[in-house]
Every structure is written in structure tokens, then in C-alpha cells.
Amino acid sequence: MTNVSVIQAQHLQKVYGKKQEKKYTALKDVSFEVQSGDFVGVMGASGSGKTTLLNMLATFDRPTSGTVTIADRDVTSLQGNALADFRAEQMGFIFQDFNLLDNLTVAQNIGLPLSLQGRTVKLTEKVAQIASSLGIKALLEKYPAQLSGGQKQRVACARALINQPKILFGDEPTGALDSKSARSLLELLQEINQQRQTAILLVTHDAFSASFCRRIIFIKDGQIGHELVRQPQQSRTEFYQQILDQLGTFEQ
């Protein structure tokens, strides 16, 4: 399978502060690419710019300068309904706090992205299919309050994947989970990445989570400082140790 560019970030810069205020540059000339089938981790200390970068790529915020191209569309030029439709069709999101709606069943939460687009044809079938593939079909009639943290995150995963997005964004998705649920979610993301060839971009401070990625981008002071790529023959344990070693030198 030929790899196709899913995200191209070119010369991204983000400056905060109004004209009369002191300016703060959160991102400085950041450029990189994510291809189909990539599993990319973004790591950095608090305040390094990793969340700002995620917000630029996920279209939650606009760069001061530079462009973000996703699936061959310059998303920095999209606005209003066009941006909302593009986001719904091409992107999936998994957040640390799940972002499930408590008054909706699991099935309704999963199908929400399609419902909002008016795509109710075969909705039940699609929801059942994605729930079955993620091992949560038995939970479809339950409400979020009846679920464990790990189950909630799987529901959030199903909702993120219902549209078969080109790119799946994860913002510290294991942050609210116990270690067993965190490992289960990471293994699930790895499976989604490998079997569906869905590109995943994961922002995390956790080396264990990052060890499931194929590529790690380290950000420091708003710039890409270093990249690590897991070699084909390298075990995840070896890659985990390499990430720890890199963090030790990178954060000094």
C-alpha cells in the first residue's frame, strides 16, 4: 500500500497577545507530515507547545502564520459550516475526559457525528458494527454513568471512528484511566492503526503511551527538537527505553 500524506503542517507559528500586550510565541516555524497508516506521538514538557500544535492540526484554533493541509484541503482557509463539515467527515477525536453526553445512550453517543450530519440511513447498523469491532456491543443501551472509565473511552473511540476518518487525534486519552484500561485502549488504537490504516496523532506526556507509536516528535519551546522512529525489528519495550532516554536528555 502506497503511503499518502494525510496531514502537512508547513511553517506553523502561533503568537498570543493583542497589539498593546506582550507577545508570547507558542509555536515557531513547525513543519512535519503525517502519512496514512502513521501512528505519531507528540511529546514535550508542560508549556512546550504540544497542545497548541494539536489545536492547530485539529482546526480548533488557527495559526498566526503557516498552513495545515489535511486530505489535500488547506483547512486554515475553511470557516463556518464548511469547516464543521470537513472536521466531522475527515477527523476523529478522543479526549482525556471522554466528552460523552450523559443523557444519551452509548448507541446514541456513538452515532452522534452521523446524526448531526443528518446521515441516519443505516445508522443503527453502523453503530452496531463499530461497537462489535471494539468489544462494546453489549453496552449499547447503557448510559455513560453506568460505564467504567475504560468502557467510556472505548465508546469515545467508537464515536471517533464512526465516520471512518482520515486522521484520529488523541489528547492524553489515557490520562483518566487506570493502568489496565490504559494498556487496553493503547492496544486498541494500535489495532485500529494497523488494520484500518487510520493515521493517529497522539499527544501525551507518558512514555508508556508513546511506546505504542511508530514515530515520536519531541517539542521544546515551540519547536520540534528531535524525532524518534521505531525500527521494524525493535520491540516496544526497547522503544519505551529509548523514549525514556530521549526524554532524559531532551528535558535537561
C-alpha positions as CSV (number, residue, x, y, z in Angstrom):
1,M,0.0,0.0,0.0
2,T,1.4,3.4,-1.0
3,N,1.5,5.9,1.8
4,V,-0.5,9.1,1.2
5,S,0.0,12.3,3.0
6,V,-2.9,12.9,5.5
7,I,-1.5,16.0,7.3
8,Q,1.0,18.5,6.1
9,A,1.9,21.2,8.6
10,Q,4.0,23.9,7.0
11,H,5.8,26.7,8.9
12,L,3.3,26.9,11.7
13,Q,3.6,29.8,14.0
14,K,1.3,30.8,16.8
15,V,1.6,34.1,18.6
16,Y,-0.6,35.0,21.5
17,G,-1.2,38.6,22.8
18,K,-3.1,41.6,21.4
19,K,-1.3,44.6,19.8
20,Q,-0.7,46.5,23.1
21,E,0.1,43.4,25.1
22,K,3.4,41.5,25.4
23,K,3.5,38.8,22.8
24,Y,4.1,35.1,23.5
25,T,5.1,32.8,20.7
26,A,3.8,29.3,21.4
27,L,4.8,27.7,18.1
28,K,7.8,28.7,16.0
29,D,8.1,27.5,12.4
30,V,6.9,23.9,12.9
31,S,6.8,21.7,9.8
32,F,6.1,18.0,9.5
33,E,4.0,15.4,7.8
34,V,1.7,12.5,8.8
35,Q,1.0,9.8,6.3
36,S,-1.8,7.2,6.0
37,G,-1.0,4.4,8.4
38,D,1.3,6.6,10.6
39,F,1.0,6.4,14.4
40,V,2.7,9.6,15.6
41,G,3.2,10.7,19.2
42,V,3.8,14.3,20.2
43,M,5.7,14.7,23.5
44,G,7.0,17.7,25.4
45,A,7.0,19.3,28.8
46,S,4.1,21.4,30.0
47,G,4.1,24.7,28.1
48,S,6.3,23.2,25.3
49,G,3.6,23.9,22.6
50,K,2.3,20.4,22.1
51,T,-1.3,21.3,22.9
52,T,-1.1,24.4,20.8
53,L,0.1,22.2,17.9
54,L,-2.8,19.8,18.4
55,N,-5.3,22.6,18.4
56,M,-3.8,23.9,15.1
57,L,-3.9,20.5,13.4
58,A,-7.4,19.6,14.7
59,T,-8.8,23.0,13.5
60,F,-9.8,24.1,17.0
61,D,-7.5,27.1,16.6
62,R,-5.9,28.9,13.7
63,P,-2.1,29.5,13.3
64,T,-0.8,33.1,13.2
65,S,1.0,32.0,10.0
66,G,1.7,28.8,8.1
67,T,-0.8,26.2,6.8
68,V,-2.3,22.9,7.7
69,T,-3.3,20.7,4.9
70,I,-5.5,17.6,5.7
71,A,-6.6,15.2,3.0
72,D,-5.4,17.7,0.3
73,R,-7.5,20.6,1.8
74,D,-6.0,23.7,3.3
75,V,-8.0,23.7,6.5
76,T,-6.6,27.1,7.6
77,S,-8.8,28.6,4.9
78,L,-12.0,26.8,5.9
79,Q,-14.7,28.6,8.0
80,G,-18.1,28.1,9.5
81,N,-20.2,25.2,8.2
82,A,-17.5,24.2,5.6
83,L,-15.0,23.7,8.5
84,A,-17.5,21.9,10.7
85,D,-18.5,19.5,7.9
86,F,-14.9,18.8,7.0
87,R,-14.0,18.2,10.6
88,A,-17.0,15.8,11.0
89,E,-16.2,13.9,7.8
90,Q,-12.4,13.6,8.0
91,M,-11.4,13.7,11.6
92,G,-12.0,11.7,14.8
93,F,-11.2,12.9,18.3
94,I,-10.5,11.1,21.6
95,F,-10.2,13.3,24.7
96,Q,-8.9,12.7,28.2
97,D,-12.3,13.4,29.8
98,F,-14.3,11.3,27.2
99,N,-16.8,14.1,26.3
100,L,-19.7,11.7,26.2
101,L,-23.3,13.2,26.6
102,D,-24.8,11.8,29.8
103,N,-28.4,11.9,28.6
104,L,-27.7,9.8,25.6
105,T,-27.3,6.0,25.4
106,V,-24.0,4.5,24.3
107,A,-25.5,3.8,20.9
108,Q,-26.7,7.4,20.6
109,N,-23.3,8.8,21.7
110,I,-21.5,6.7,19.1
111,G,-23.9,7.7,16.3
112,L,-23.9,11.4,17.2
113,P,-21.5,12.5,14.4
114,L,-23.7,10.9,11.8
115,S,-26.9,12.2,13.3
116,L,-25.6,15.8,13.4
117,Q,-24.9,15.4,9.6
118,G,-28.4,14.1,9.0
119,R,-27.0,10.7,7.9
120,T,-29.4,8.4,9.7
121,V,-29.6,5.8,6.9
122,K,-28.1,2.5,8.2
123,L,-27.2,4.4,11.4
124,T,-28.2,1.5,13.7
125,E,-26.3,-1.0,11.6
126,K,-23.1,1.2,11.5
127,V,-23.2,1.7,15.3
128,A,-23.6,-2.0,15.9
129,Q,-20.8,-2.8,13.5
130,I,-18.3,-0.4,15.1
131,A,-19.4,-1.3,18.7
132,S,-18.9,-5.0,17.9
133,S,-15.4,-4.4,16.5
134,L,-14.4,-2.6,19.7
135,G,-15.9,-5.1,22.0
136,I,-18.7,-2.9,23.4
137,K,-21.8,-4.2,21.7
138,A,-23.3,-5.3,25.0
139,L,-23.2,-1.7,26.3
140,L,-25.2,0.0,23.6
141,E,-28.4,0.5,25.7
142,K,-26.5,1.7,28.7
143,Y,-25.8,5.3,29.7
144,P,-22.3,6.8,30.4
145,A,-22.9,6.9,34.1
146,Q,-23.2,3.1,34.1
147,L,-19.8,2.6,32.5
148,S,-16.2,2.3,33.8
149,G,-13.6,4.7,32.6
150,G,-12.1,2.2,30.2
151,Q,-15.6,1.5,28.7
152,K,-16.3,5.2,28.3
153,Q,-13.0,5.6,26.4
154,R,-13.9,2.7,24.1
155,V,-17.3,4.4,23.4
156,A,-15.4,7.6,22.6
157,C,-13.2,5.6,20.3
158,A,-16.2,4.2,18.5
159,R,-17.7,7.7,18.1
160,A,-14.4,8.9,16.7
161,L,-14.3,6.1,14.1
162,I,-18.0,6.0,13.0
163,N,-17.2,8.3,10.1
164,Q,-14.1,6.3,9.0
165,P,-11.9,9.5,9.5
166,K,-8.6,10.0,7.7
167,I,-7.0,11.1,11.0
168,L,-7.7,10.3,14.6
169,F,-6.5,12.8,17.2
170,G,-5.9,11.7,20.8
171,D,-5.3,14.3,23.5
172,E,-3.9,12.5,26.5
173,P,-6.6,9.8,26.0
174,T,-5.2,7.5,28.8
175,G,-4.9,10.3,31.3
176,A,-8.1,9.4,33.3
177,L,-7.6,5.7,33.1
178,D,-6.1,3.1,35.4
179,S,-3.1,1.2,34.0
180,K,-5.0,-1.8,32.8
181,S,-7.6,0.3,31.0
182,A,-4.9,2.5,29.6
183,R,-3.0,-0.5,28.1
184,S,-6.3,-1.9,26.7
185,L,-7.0,1.4,25.0
186,L,-3.5,1.7,23.6
187,E,-3.6,-1.8,22.2
188,L,-7.0,-1.0,20.6
189,L,-5.5,2.2,19.0
190,Q,-2.6,0.1,17.7
191,E,-5.0,-2.4,16.2
192,I,-7.1,0.4,14.6
193,N,-4.0,1.9,13.1
194,Q,-2.7,-1.4,11.7
195,Q,-5.9,-3.0,10.5
196,R,-7.7,0.1,9.2
197,Q,-4.6,2.1,8.2
198,T,-6.1,5.1,10.1
199,A,-3.5,7.7,10.8
200,I,-3.3,8.5,14.5
201,L,-1.7,11.6,16.2
202,L,-1.4,11.2,19.9
203,V,-0.4,14.0,22.3
204,T,1.0,12.5,25.5
205,H,3.4,13.2,28.3
206,D,3.6,9.5,29.1
207,A,6.4,7.4,27.7
208,F,4.5,4.1,28.1
209,S,1.6,5.5,25.9
210,A,4.2,6.9,23.4
211,S,5.8,3.5,23.1
212,F,2.8,2.3,21.1
213,C,3.5,4.9,18.4
214,R,5.8,4.3,15.4
215,R,7.2,7.8,15.5
216,I,7.7,10.4,18.3
217,I,8.0,14.1,17.7
218,F,9.5,15.9,20.7
219,I,8.6,19.6,21.1
220,K,10.5,22.1,23.2
221,D,10.0,25.8,23.4
222,G,7.5,25.7,20.5
223,Q,9.9,23.9,18.1
224,I,10.5,20.4,17.0
225,G,13.6,19.4,18.8
226,H,14.0,15.7,17.9
227,E,12.2,12.8,16.3
228,L,12.4,9.1,17.1
229,V,11.3,6.3,14.8
230,R,10.7,2.8,16.0
231,Q,12.7,0.4,13.8
232,P,10.9,-2.7,12.4
233,Q,13.0,-5.1,14.5
234,Q,12.7,-3.0,17.6
235,S,10.4,-4.3,20.4
236,R,8.0,-1.9,22.2
237,T,10.0,-2.4,25.4
238,E,13.2,-1.3,23.7
239,F,11.4,1.7,22.1
240,Y,10.0,2.6,25.5
241,Q,13.5,2.7,27.0
242,Q,14.7,4.7,24.0
243,I,11.9,7.3,24.6
244,L,12.8,7.5,28.3
245,D,16.5,8.0,27.4
246,Q,15.5,10.7,24.9
247,L,13.3,12.5,27.5
248,G,16.1,12.5,29.9
249,T,18.4,14.4,27.5
250,F,15.7,16.4,25.9
251,E,14.2,17.9,29.1
252,Q,17.6,19.0,30.6
